[in-house]
Amino acid sequence: MSQTTKIVLAIIITAIVVGGGVYYWQNSQISQPQNNEVSQSSKKSYIFEKYKISLVHDQNWTVKKGYNKEGVIIEAPNQQNGKSTLVSFHPDLTDSDIGMGYKTITEKTYTNSNGVTFNINFMEENPAFPREPKEKIKPDFVYIVFTLDALPGIHVFDYYKDVNPNGEQQFWEMVNSFKKI
């Protein structure tokens, strides 16, 4: 085989390998939105009519009245040992003791892709807070207090890591689902 034939053969083989790789990569990129569509079908929206804002949550979560006249609680159905994942919205509170007994470990401001801005405090139980003698610190409990520009008040997302290891992912999915209507 001549030198020229070897070079042409090497170029053809390289083109086939690279072309096959590009074809595979493009097909894997196309299949990703289909996976998102499947996960979106298990979601539903809750609309805060008065404030013209909505959020998307898991379809199997329960929506019920909150602790005050305009409050709303969205709760995960899979309770285990009295532990559940809970989102509570308190739009008519401007100042609250909602964070009493907790201390902020991380604080951040975040704007989602829909233009809704959040102030988020990731909190943990404060061991210095006075408790009842039988009450114990819950190290697996995650308490996130947040406010957002489009919905006044103080809001909480909380979960137990041992019951819901995907709690933080669910929190960010919820935050990213808020949009003004």
Secondary structure by P-SEA (a helix, b strand, c coil): ccaaaaaaaaaaaaaaaaaaaaaaaaaaaaaaaaaaaaaaaabbbbbcccccbbbbccccbbbbbcccccbbbbbbccccccbbbbbbbbccccccccccccccccccccccccccccccccccccccccccccccccccbbbbbbcccccccbbbbbbbcccccaaaaaaaaaaaacccc
